[in-house]
């Protein structure tokens, strides 16, 4: 097994995706805070806490 090729095949997409994610979301909190939201919109802190649970429920 060629471990160097395997490591490169895994690390390049992970590192590249991380950089894209950092640059794509750098102003997202400011933008989300300025949006006009309805009264029933949940606070922004609920998404990181409840998001994984909702995704798990949808996968069932």
Helices and strands as residue ranges (DSSP letters): H 3-24, H 28-34, H 45-59
